[in-house]
Amino acid sequence: MTLNPSINLNDLSRPTDLLVKLAKFTCFQLDYRTTVSDRKHNSSLNSLGIKSLLGTEFLEKSQIETIIKHSFLFKKLVDEGRPIPQTLAGKTVILLFFEASTRTRSSFELAAKRLGATTLVLTKEGTSTEKGETLVDTAKTIQAMRPDALVLRHSSAGSPFHLNQILNVPVINAGDGFHEHPTQALLDLMTLQEFKGRIEGLKVLIVGDIAHSRVARSNIYALKKMGAEVSVCGPPTLLPPKVEQMGVEVHYELDKAVKNKDVIMTLRIQFERLNSGQSPSRGEYSKFYGISESILKLAKPDVLVMHPGPVNRGVEISPEVADGSRSIILNQVGNGVVVRMAVLHLLTGGELIEAKV
C-alpha cells in the first residue's frame, strides 16, 4: 500500500497525524515520488544529481556509493590532520530540530563548520511554532533568510518531503517520525565497509523495535540496495505488519536469528512511543532480545555489533558487549561527522574530490 499519489502535500498546512498513521501501518512503503521529487532538477545541479536527501529509499546504488566514497575521503583528511576543502565557506546551513537530538544535531553542526559554513540551530522551543505557527510558515520564514541548506528533524513522517516542495534549497532529512533517517543508514554502511571491507553479501540482523524505528527502515532500504542480506528480529508487537514485504527475513527468537550473522544491529527500545499493550518490561526484553556475550557465541566469530544510540545498557545490549571488542558503536558516531560532511558537500554543489585527495 502506498500513499495516494494524487495527494498534494502542499495542500496541507503541516504534516498531519494521517501521514504517521499511514506510515506506521503500511511498513512505511510511502510513495511520495509522484508529488515530491527532484524531477525539476537534473544531474548538472550537483554531483549526486538530486536536490535533497529525503530517504535511502529514493537513492540509487551509485549515489550511495558516491556518498560513502566521499565520506572516506573526508575521513582521511581529518585523520591525517590535513586541510579540509572549505566548500561551504560563505554558506549558511540551518538545523531545524523539532525533536531532541545529541548525535545527529551535533555531528551535522560540526560537519558544516568543518566545511566552512555558518550554522544556525533552531529547536521547537526557539521557533514560533510554539505560538501556533505552521511548519510551512516557519520554513518560508527561514527561506527568506536565504540559507544554503536546511537540515530537518520532525516528529511527523513526510515533513522533509513537504518542505522539499516549498523550499528552493537542499533539504536533508535528519529523521521524520517513524519513517526514515537516511544519514544514520549511510554512516552505518560506511562503518560496515570500513570494518568488513564490503557490504555486498553480508548477513545483517536488525534486532528490536522495528515498528517505531526510522533507523531500521533506512538501513533496510540501503543495505538491500548494496547487496546485503537483511533479517529482522523482535517481539511480534514491535514488528510492522507485512514487514517481510520489504524483502527481509523475519524472526521472533533471537538465539535462532543470530546464527551465521556477520552483523547484529540492535535498536533502542522507544518506551516513550509505546503503549502498555506493545511494551514488554525492560527485564522481559533484556531476557529474550538483549544482546549478550552468550548470544554472540551463536553468531559468526567475527560478528560486529552496532547500535544507533542512545544505548539502554542492560536492556537491548549488555555493558560487556557495548564496550567489547566486537562493538563498533563509537566508530559509528565518529563516521557520522564525515558522512554528513559528504552529504552537505555534494548537495550544495561541491565537486567530486577524489582526484584531489
C-alpha positions in Angstrom: 0.0 0.0 0.0 1.3 3.5 -0.9 0.2 7.0 -0.1 -2.2 8.1 -2.9 0.0 10.0 -5.3 -2.9 12.3 -6.1 -2.5 13.8 -2.6 -0.6 17.1 -2.9 1.3 17.7 0.3 1.2 21.4 -0.4 -2.5 21.4 0.4 -1.6 20.6 4.0 -0.7 23.4 6.3 1.5 21.0 8.1 2.3 17.2 8.1 -0.5 15.6 9.9 -1.0 12.6 12.0 -2.6 10.9 9.0 0.8 10.5 7.4 2.2 9.0 10.6 -0.7 6.5 10.9 -0.5 5.6 7.2 3.3 5.1 7.5 3.0 3.1 10.7 0.5 0.5 9.4 2.0 0.1 5.8 5.6 -0.6 6.8 6.4 2.9 5.6 6.2 2.0 1.9 5.3 5.6 1.3 5.4 6.7 -2.3 5.9 10.4 -2.3 7.8 10.4 -5.5 4.9 11.5 -7.7 4.2 14.7 -5.8 7.6 15.1 -4.0 10.5 14.5 -6.3 13.5 16.1 -7.8 12.1 15.9 -11.3 12.7 19.7 -11.7 16.4 19.1 -11.2 19.0 17.3 -13.3 22.5 15.9 -12.9 24.1 19.3 -13.5 22.6 20.5 -10.2 25.3 18.8 -8.1 27.5 15.7 -8.0 24.6 13.5 -6.8 22.1 14.7 -9.3 19.4 15.2 -6.7 18.2 18.3 -4.9 17.6 16.9 -1.4 18.4 13.8 0.7 14.9 12.6 1.8 15.5 8.9 2.4 17.6 6.0 1.3 14.5 4.5 -0.4 14.9 7.2 -3.0 18.7 6.8 -3.6 20.3 4.8 -6.3 23.1 2.4 -5.5 25.5 4.6 -7.3 24.5 7.6 -5.2 25.0 5.6 -2.0 28.5 4.6 -3.3 29.4 8.2 -4.1 28.4 9.4 -0.6 30.4 6.6 1.1 33.4 7.2 -1.2 33.4 10.9 -0.2 32.9 10.1 3.4 36.1 8.1 3.3 37.9 10.9 1.6 36.9 13.4 4.3 37.8 10.8 7.0 41.3 10.5 5.5 41.8 14.3 5.6 40.5 14.5 9.2 42.6 11.5 10.4 45.7 12.9 8.8 45.2 16.4 10.1 45.2 17.8 6.5 43.4 20.9 5.4 39.7 20.3 4.6 38.3 21.9 1.5 36.2 24.8 2.6 33.5 24.1 0.1 30.8 25.7 2.3 32.7 28.9 3.0 30.3 31.8 2.9 27.3 29.5 3.1 24.7 29.1 5.8 23.2 25.8 7.0 20.1 25.9 9.2 19.5 23.0 11.5 15.8 22.9 12.4 15.2 20.2 15.1 11.7 19.7 16.4 12.8 16.6 18.4 15.6 16.1 20.9 19.0 15.0 19.4 22.5 14.8 20.6 24.5 12.8 18.0 22.7 13.9 14.8 22.4 17.6 15.6 26.0 18.0 16.9 27.5 16.0 14.1 25.6 17.9 11.4 26.7 21.2 13.0 30.4 20.0 13.3 30.3 18.7 9.7 29.0 22.0 8.4 31.6 24.0 10.3 34.4 21.8 9.2 33.5 22.7 5.6 33.5 26.4 6.5 29.8 27.0 6.8 28.0 29.2 9.3 25.3 27.3 11.2 22.1 28.3 12.9 20.4 25.8 15.2 16.7 26.2 15.8 14.6 24.0 18.1 10.9 23.7 18.6 11.2 25.9 21.7 13.1 28.5 19.8 10.6 29.0 17.0 7.1 30.5 16.6 5.6 27.0 16.2 5.2 27.2 20.0 2.9 30.1 19.3 0.9 28.2 16.7 2.9 28.9 13.5 2.7 26.1 11.0 5.8 24.3 9.8 5.2 25.7 6.3 5.2 29.3 7.6 8.3 28.6 9.6 10.0 27.2 6.5 9.0 30.2 4.4 10.4 32.5 7.1 13.7 30.5 7.1 13.8 30.7 3.3 13.5 34.4 3.4 16.8 34.4 5.3 18.4 32.7 2.2 20.1 29.7 3.8 22.1 27.3 1.5 20.7 24.1 3.1 18.2 23.0 5.7 18.6 20.0 7.9 15.2 19.0 9.4 14.2 16.6 12.2 10.5 16.4 12.9 8.1 14.0 14.6 5.8 13.8 11.6 6.5 11.4 8.8 6.7 13.3 5.5 7.8 16.6 6.9 11.1 16.8 4.8 9.1 15.8 1.6 6.6 18.6 2.3 9.4 21.2 2.8 11.2 20.0 -0.3 8.2 21.1 -2.4 8.3 24.5 -0.9 11.9 25.4 -0.5 14.4 26.1 -3.2 17.4 24.8 -1.2 18.5 21.3 -0.4 16.5 19.7 2.4 18.3 16.9 4.4 16.1 14.6 6.4 17.6 14.1 9.9 14.7 11.9 10.9 11.0 12.2 10.2 8.7 10.4 12.7 8.9 6.6 12.2 9.7 7.0 8.6 13.4 7.4 7.7 16.8 8.6 9.0 19.0 8.4 5.9 22.3 9.8 7.2 22.2 7.2 10.0 21.9 4.4 7.5 24.7 5.9 5.4 27.1 6.1 8.3 26.2 2.6 9.2 27.1 1.4 5.7 30.3 3.3 5.8 31.3 1.7 9.1 30.5 -1.7 7.7 32.6 -1.0 4.6 35.4 0.1 6.9 35.4 -2.9 9.1 34.2 -5.7 6.8 35.7 -4.4 3.6 32.4 -4.9 1.8 28.6 -4.6 2.1 27.5 -7.0 -0.6 26.8 -10.4 0.7 26.9 -9.5 4.4 24.3 -11.1 6.6 22.9 -8.4 8.8 20.4 -8.9 11.6 18.4 -5.9 12.9 17.0 -6.5 16.4 14.4 -4.7 18.4 11.7 -2.1 18.0 11.4 -2.2 14.2 7.9 -0.8 14.1 8.9 2.6 15.5 12.4 2.7 14.1 13.2 5.1 11.2 16.8 3.8 11.5 15.7 0.3 10.7 13.8 1.4 7.6 16.6 3.5 6.2 19.1 0.7 6.8 16.8 -2.0 5.2 16.5 0.1 2.1 20.2 1.0 1.9 21.6 -2.4 2.8 19.4 -4.3 0.3 20.4 -1.9 -2.5 24.0 -2.6 -1.7 23.5 -6.3 -1.8 23.4 -7.3 1.9 21.0 -10.0 3.2 18.8 -8.4 5.9 16.9 -10.1 8.7 14.8 -8.6 11.5 14.0 -10.0 14.9 11.9 -8.7 17.7 8.7 -9.2 19.7 5.6 -9.6 17.4 4.1 -6.4 18.8 7.3 -4.4 17.8 7.4 -5.7 14.2 5.4 -3.8 11.5 2.6 -5.6 9.7 3.8 -7.3 6.5 7.4 -6.3 7.2 8.5 -9.2 5.1 7.3 -7.3 2.1 10.4 -5.1 2.5 12.5 -8.2 1.4 13.7 -9.2 4.9 13.6 -12.5 6.7 11.6 -12.3 9.9 12.5 -14.0 13.2 10.9 -13.9 16.7 13.6 -16.0 18.5 16.9 -14.3 18.9 19.0 -17.4 19.5 18.0 -18.7 16.1 18.1 -15.3 14.3 21.8 -14.6 15.2 23.2 -17.8 13.7 25.7 -17.2 10.9 25.2 -13.5 11.0 28.1 -11.1 10.2 26.5 -8.1 11.8 24.0 -7.5 14.6 22.4 -4.1 14.7 20.4 -3.6 17.8 17.9 -0.7 18.3 16.9 1.3 21.2 13.5 0.4 22.6 11.5 3.6 22.4 9.5 3.2 25.5 8.2 6.7 25.2 6.4 5.8 21.9 4.9 2.5 23.1 1.5 1.9 24.8 1.1 -0.7 27.5 -0.1 -3.4 25.1 3.0 -3.1 22.9 5.7 -2.6 25.5 7.5 -5.6 27.2 9.1 -4.8 30.5 12.8 -3.9 30.4 13.6 -7.2 32.2 11.5 -9.2 29.7 13.0 -7.5 26.7 16.6 -8.0 28.0 15.9 -11.7 28.7 14.6 -12.5 25.3 16.1 -9.9 22.9 19.1 -8.4 24.7 22.5 -8.8 23.0 24.8 -10.6 25.5 28.1 -12.4 25.3 26.2 -15.7 25.3 24.1 -14.6 22.3 27.2 -13.5 20.4 28.7 -17.0 20.7 25.8 -18.2 18.5 26.8 -15.8 15.7 29.9 -15.8 13.5 33.2 -15.5 15.4 33.9 -12.1 13.8 30.4 -10.7 14.2 30.2 -6.9 14.6 27.7 -5.2 16.9 26.1 -1.9 16.1 23.7 0.5 17.8 22.5 3.9 16.6 22.3 5.3 20.1 21.4 6.3 22.7 22.0 2.9 24.3 19.9 1.5 27.1 22.6 -0.5 28.7 21.3 -3.8 30.2 18.2 -3.7 28.1 18.9 -4.1 24.4 22.6 -4.7 24.9 24.8 -5.7 27.9 27.6 -3.4 29.1 30.1 -6.1 28.3 29.0 -6.2 24.6 28.7 -2.5 24.2 32.2 -1.9 25.5 33.7 -5.1 24.0 36.0 -5.7 21.1 33.2 -6.6 18.6 31.3 -3.3 19.3 31.8 -0.6 16.7 29.3 1.8 18.2 31.7 4.6 18.8 33.1 4.2 15.3 29.6 4.8 14.0 29.5 8.1 16.0 32.8 9.2 14.5 31.8 8.3 11.0 28.6 10.2 11.4 30.5 13.5 11.1 32.3 12.7 7.8 29.2 11.2 6.2 27.3 14.4 6.9 30.3 16.3 5.6 30.0 14.3 2.4 26.2 14.9 2.1 26.5 18.6 2.7 29.4 18.9 0.3 27.7 17.0 -2.5 24.2 18.6 -2.1 25.5 22.2 -2.0 27.3 21.8 -5.3 30.7 20.5 -4.2 32.8 18.8 -6.9 33.8 15.2 -6.9 37.1 15.5 -5.0 38.7 12.0 -5.4 41.4 13.2 -7.6 42.4 16.0 -5.2 42.9 13.8 -2.1 
